[in-house]
Amino acid sequence: MTKVVGIRFQRAGKIYYFDPLDYDLEVPMHVIVETARGVEMGTVLIAPKEVEDDQVVQPLKPVIRVATDEDEKVMERNKEKEVEAFAICKDKIAKHGLEMKLVAAEYTFDNNKLLFYFTADGRIDFRELVKDLASVFRTRIELRQIGVRDETKMLGGIGICGRELCCKSYLTDFVPVSIKMAKEQNLSLNPTKISGVCGRLMCCLKNEQDTYEYLNSRLPSVGDYVTTPTGMRGEVQNVSVLRQLVKVVVDNGDEKELQEYSVDDLKFTPRRRKDVCVTEEELKELEGLEDAGDNTSEKNGSDKNYSDRKQDRQNDRLGQDGENRNRRGGRGRRNYDKRDHQNRGGAKRDEQGNQSHESQKSDN
């Protein structure tokens, strides 16, 4: 057994394991820890406890200290500096004529690195921009390309339901969402109805998918023949998935009558439901809405070198598992509470991948 403490570095972010040492830590204390990006401040979300050794990636980095009032002031100053850095970087991008949209700027706690997150339609050659920024800020500069879903998660917003976006409020992972899920739930395939703020299919389609699959499995298909409680045989004309009701056309001899029954009152031969199919016309119309689960930019730095990241992008284009390994906690691996991350194994990064380039502190 290994004693660990669960720490999170941003809202709706992942939880990472660290060694609590002899500190008396409680939720939601702020602590200073060393990560792959450097020294940073995090929030305790899981009090010290013992877990199985196979749930921890060694070596487990220790907590440096409990955050002080001075540390809190440093974080506030960093936030103010990030606003200024964002404005400067935006001007530099315009000066260099680069087709990229700046999303956010972030200082590490120790000011050892300044990260800029941006979106772009394709690959961007920002080497000259990095040199220019390094001469201004005189610290290590990293530019990281992110996907549209990550951009929305960072910026936040209000969904069509009237509530704060799920990705901003509680989702720690992006899961794959497909058009087949919308069809399974009998939703209109109107892009404006099933896409979110990011322009991709709404993440909440995945939340109800299992329920719809179960409810649909209990219903007969339209066109099937069923036996009513009175012993009459009729053809299914319509079904209500959520209410579990079936409309059946029965023949009374003189005329046909449409009657509604609960699925539990009907007798029919269950059969495997046909897989939901999406036509080529529908795919063409909704092209660009589907998005494999990506988590390309949880503002958690990368400890990979440039060649490793280049290989990751090549793997993504080949359709290999692109699970994001650029996370905190040593050797490119992460320590986090596995109970909250059961779906991480199937996640893939956005096709854009991560573009990042680091520049050492300028001598000028």
QUIDA-V840685 format. One record per residue. N is the residue number from 1. RES is the residue in one small letter. PSI is psi in whole degrees, -180 to 180 (none if undefined). D_CENTER is the distance of its C-alpha to the mean C-alpha in Angstrom with 1 decimal. Layout:
N;RES;PSI;D_CENTER, N;RES;PSI;D_CENTER
This chain:
1;m;144;30.7, 2;t;135;28.9, 3;k;129;28.6, 4;v;166;25.2, 5;v;137;23.6, 6;g;124;19.9, 7;i;138;18.7, 8;r;146;15.7, 9;f;-10;15.7, 10;q;161;13.6, 11;r;137;12.8, 12;a;26;9.8, 13;g;179;9.6, 14;k;160;10.5, 15;i;131;14.2, 16;y;146;16.6, 17;y;137;20.1, 18;f;163;23.1, 19;d;118;26.8, 20;p;-9;28.2, 21;l;-133;31.8, 22;d;13;34.3, 23;y;143;32.5, 24;d;91;32.5, 25;l;140;28.9, 26;e;161;27.7, 27;v;132;24.7, 28;p;62;23.7, 29;m;151;25.8, 30;h;138;24.7, 31;v;160;25.5, 32;i;126;25.9, 33;v;163;24.5, 34;e;128;24.6, 35;t;-176;21.5, 36;a;-24;21.1, 37;r;-17;21.1, 38;g;-160;24.1, 39;v;131;25.0, 40;e;163;22.5, 41;m;135;22.5, 42;g;173;20.2, 43;t;132;20.4, 44;v;120;21.7, 45;l;-19;19.7, 46;i;116;21.4, 47;a;157;25.2, 48;p;133;26.9, 49;k;172;27.3, 50;e;135;28.2, 51;v;167;26.0, 52;e;149;26.9, 53;d;-32;27.3, 54;d;-7;25.1, 55;q;0;22.1, 56;v;135;22.7, 57;v;118;22.5, 58;q;152;25.7, 59;p;144;26.9, 60;l;120;25.4, 61;k;143;25.6, 62;p;160;27.6, 63;v;130;27.2, 64;i;-49;29.5, 65;r;168;30.5, 66;v;137;29.8, 67;a;141;29.0, 68;t;176;32.1, 69;d;-35;32.8, 70;e;-37;33.3, 71;d;-38;29.8, 72;e;-39;28.4, 73;k;-36;30.6, 74;v;-42;29.2, 75;m;-40;25.7, 76;e;-41;27.1, 77;r;-37;28.9, 78;n;-39;25.9, 79;k;-40;24.2, 80;e;-40;27.3, 81;k;-31;27.5, 82;e;-35;24.0, 83;v;-43;25.1, 84;e;-42;28.2, 85;a;-37;26.4, 86;f;-46;24.0, 87;a;-42;27.1, 88;i;-45;29.0, 89;c;-38;26.3, 90;k;-40;26.0, 91;d;-40;29.8, 92;k;-38;29.8, 93;i;-44;27.4, 94;a;-38;29.8, 95;k;-39;32.7, 96;h;-6;31.5, 97;g;38;30.6, 98;l;138;27.1, 99;e;76;24.9, 100;m;149;21.8, 101;k;117;20.0, 102;l;132;19.6, 103;v;-46;16.6, 104;a;159;17.3, 105;a;145;19.7, 106;e;129;19.6, 107;y;142;22.5, 108;t;163;22.3, 109;f;-40;24.5, 110;d;6;27.5, 111;n;20;27.2, 112;n;-19;27.4, 113;k;144;24.6, 114;l;122;23.3, 115;l;139;19.9, 116;f;131;19.3, 117;y;135;16.0, 118;f;162;16.7, 119;t;152;15.9, 120;a;156;18.6, 121;d;-30;19.6, 122;g;-160;20.8, 123;r;141;22.0, 124;i;131;23.6, 125;d;98;26.5, 126;f;24;26.2, 127;r;-43;28.6, 128;e;-35;31.2, 129;l;-41;28.8, 130;v;-44;27.8, 131;k;-42;31.5, 132;d;-44;32.2, 133;l;-38;29.5, 134;a;-36;30.7, 135;s;-26;34.3, 136;v;-50;33.3, 137;f;-16;31.2, 138;r;48;32.9, 139;t;174;29.9, 140;r;134;27.4, 141;i;136;25.1, 142;e;126;21.8, 143;l;130;20.2, 144;r;123;16.6, 145;q;133;15.4, 146;i;169;11.8, 147;g;174;10.3, 148;v;-31;10.6, 149;r;-39;7.1, 150;d;-36;7.1, 151;e;-45;10.6, 152;t;-38;10.0, 153;k;-39;7.9, 154;m;-46;10.9, 155;l;-32;13.6, 156;g;-179;12.8, 157;g;-173;15.1, 158;i;130;16.5, 159;g;175;15.6, 160;i;-15;18.4, 161;c;-10;18.9, 162;g;1;20.0, 163;r;167;17.6, 164;e;146;15.0, 165;l;138;11.6, 166;c;-41;9.5, 167;c;-29;6.4, 168;k;-32;9.4, 169;s;-38;11.4, 170;y;-20;10.0, 171;l;126;6.4, 172;t;-19;5.9, 173;d;147;3.6, 174;f;130;2.4, 175;v;152;6.2, 176;p;135;9.0, 177;v;130;10.8, 178;s;163;14.5, 179;i;-30;17.5, 180;k;-31;19.3, 181;m;-40;17.4, 182;a;-40;18.7, 183;k;-38;22.1, 184;e;-32;22.1, 185;q;11;21.7, 186;n;39;24.5, 187;l;153;22.6, 188;s;135;24.1, 189;l;35;22.6, 190;n;120;23.1, 191;p;-34;20.2, 192;t;-18;20.7, 193;k;-29;20.4, 194;i;2;17.2, 195;s;151;15.1, 196;g;-166;13.1, 197;v;-31;13.7, 198;c;-10;11.7, 199;g;1;14.1, 200;r;169;11.9, 201;l;142;12.3, 202;m;136;11.4, 203;c;-28;8.6, 204;c;-14;11.7, 205;l;-35;13.5, 206;k;-32;12.0, 207;n;-37;13.2, 208;e;1;16.7, 209;q;-46;17.0, 210;d;-40;18.7, 211;t;-44;21.1, 212;y;-38;22.1, 213;e;-41;22.7, 214;y;-48;25.0, 215;l;-40;26.8, 216;n;-32;27.4, 217;s;-19;28.8, 218;r;-11;31.5, 219;l;149;32.7, 220;p;162;35.1, 221;s;155;34.4, 222;v;130;36.1, 223;g;-16;39.5, 224;d;158;39.9, 225;y;135;43.1, 226;v;164;43.2, 227;t;126;46.0, 228;t;169;46.3, 229;p;-25;47.6, 230;t;2;51.0, 231;g;1;51.1, 232;m;147;50.6, 233;r;133;48.5, 234;g;170;46.3, 235;e;136;43.6, 236;v;124;40.0, 237;q;-33;39.4, 238;n;154;36.2, 239;v;148;33.7, 240;s;109;31.6, 241;v;-51;28.6, 242;l;-39;27.7, 243;r;-10;31.4, 244;q;46;32.4, 245;l;148;35.4, 246;v;130;37.2, 247;k;126;39.7, 248;v;135;42.5, 249;v;115;45.5, 250;v;150;48.6, 251;d;113;52.1, 252;n;5;54.8, 253;g;-61;57.6, 254;d;-37;58.6, 255;e;165;55.1, 256;k;143;51.4, 257;e;141;49.4, 258;l;120;45.7, 259;q;154;44.8, 260;e;134;41.6, 261;y;156;41.0, 262;s;144;38.5, 263;v;-28;37.0, 264;d;-19;38.6, 265;d;-8;42.0, 266;l;153;41.9, 267;k;127;42.9, 268;f;161;41.4, 269;t;112;40.7, 270;p;143;37.0, 271;r;158;35.7, 272;r;128;32.4, 273;r;144;30.5, 274;k;142;29.9, 275;d;141;26.5, 276;v;128;24.9, 277;c;144;25.7, 278;v;123;24.5, 279;t;163;27.3, 280;e;-35;27.5, 281;e;-41;28.3, 282;e;-40;25.1, 283;l;-40;23.0, 284;k;-40;24.8, 285;e;-36;24.5, 286;l;19;20.7, 287;e;132;20.1, 288;g;-12;17.0, 289;l;-34;15.1, 290;e;146;13.6, 291;d;123;10.5, 292;a;152;9.8, 293;g;121;6.5, 294;d;150;5.7, 295;n;61;4.9, 296;t;-11;8.3, 297;s;45;9.3, 298;e;99;8.7, 299;k;55;12.3, 300;n;30;13.8, 301;g;164;16.2, 302;s;137;17.3, 303;d;22;20.5, 304;k;151;20.9, 305;n;177;23.7, 306;y;-41;23.7, 307;s;-36;24.9, 308;d;-43;22.2, 309;r;-35;19.5, 310;k;-41;21.7, 311;q;-37;21.8, 312;d;-42;18.1, 313;r;-37;18.0, 314;q;-40;20.9, 315;n;-39;19.3, 316;d;-43;16.4, 317;r;-27;19.1, 318;l;-2;21.0, 319;g;13;18.2, 320;q;171;18.1, 321;d;118;15.4, 322;g;32;13.2, 323;e;134;11.2, 324;n;119;10.7, 325;r;4;13.8, 326;n;85;14.3, 327;r;171;14.1, 328;r;163;16.8, 329;g;83;19.7, 330;g;146;22.2, 331;r;34;22.6, 332;g;5;19.1, 333;r;169;18.1, 334;r;150;16.5, 335;n;115;17.9, 336;y;168;15.8, 337;d;110;16.4, 338;k;-20;15.9, 339;r;-28;16.4, 340;d;5;13.0, 341;h;50;11.3, 342;q;-22;13.1, 343;n;5;10.6, 344;r;-27;9.5, 345;g;-28;12.6, 346;g;3;11.7, 347;a;145;8.6, 348;k;151;9.7, 349;r;159;9.3, 350;d;146;10.1, 351;e;-24;13.8, 352;q;-31;14.6, 353;g;-176;13.7, 354;n;125;14.5, 355;q;120;18.0, 356;s;146;19.4, 357;h;127;23.1, 358;e;145;24.9, 359;s;129;28.3, 360;q;162;30.7, 361;k;130;32.5, 362;s;140;35.1, 363;d;-16;38.7, 364;n;none;39.6
